[in-house]
């Protein structure tokens, strides 16, 4: 087979050599230097998974002195890989949005339940007040009865006393009992008024709670429905992302994932005519810009490490 040469061929072969010596290559491709067939097979798999899109062989020992020398053609699938990276970025941005929505919605449900619990607490507080008012009222009514009995006894004593001094003393006690009775009656009146007010308050609070409960039930159902939709969509987009990710060489995907994590969820950035990285806004060197426009290989921003693509 004729040796096919392309610009950048030697650097491609150097890259292959470096990679073939790396652990990742020997582990994943079961590379055997003694077996030409398995080596060819391993190389095919290697090419499929890396940026080399084709492979042919030429005799002689032009590079490395082996009988068979791999000639790696690169460049043809750069566009496809870049497109895959751009698509992955799109999926990941969508996943991030859906994930934050999926985290936000349960908090919304929690807030609805908290507001409802507070409305219920208001009703309970008023109910407690109604009970304590009723008890107070009962106590005061008993006090009034006691005061009445005391006064009757004092009035009866008026007929039994022998001296003017005793008479005056009993009159004074009767006067005190009268004042006590008036005070208790005043308190009873106050408690009864409070009971009336509380009866109105509790009716209002119960009505408010009922309305809020119904509204909260509807709101919660709507939020739960939305959450289910978001989770379903998340599942779909994650699956789409996973299937698209398989198209990338393992190394490129690992690098993409690493950048995505380190760079706030943006691993691929556009470079526009202004010549700045869309991710970090740092200017791209003119030479790198030229290479990027030529798209001979995947390029990363020298400043932030994100994958770059040229956007007219
Ligand atoms: Zn950058």
Boltz pocket constraint, residues with backbone or C-beta under 6 A from the ligand:
constraints:
  - pocket:
      binder: B
      contacts: [[A, 269], [A, 277], [A, 278], [A, 279], [A, 280], [A, 281], [A, 282], [A, 301], [A, 302], [A, 303], [A, 304], [A, 305], [A, 306]]
      max_distance: 6.0
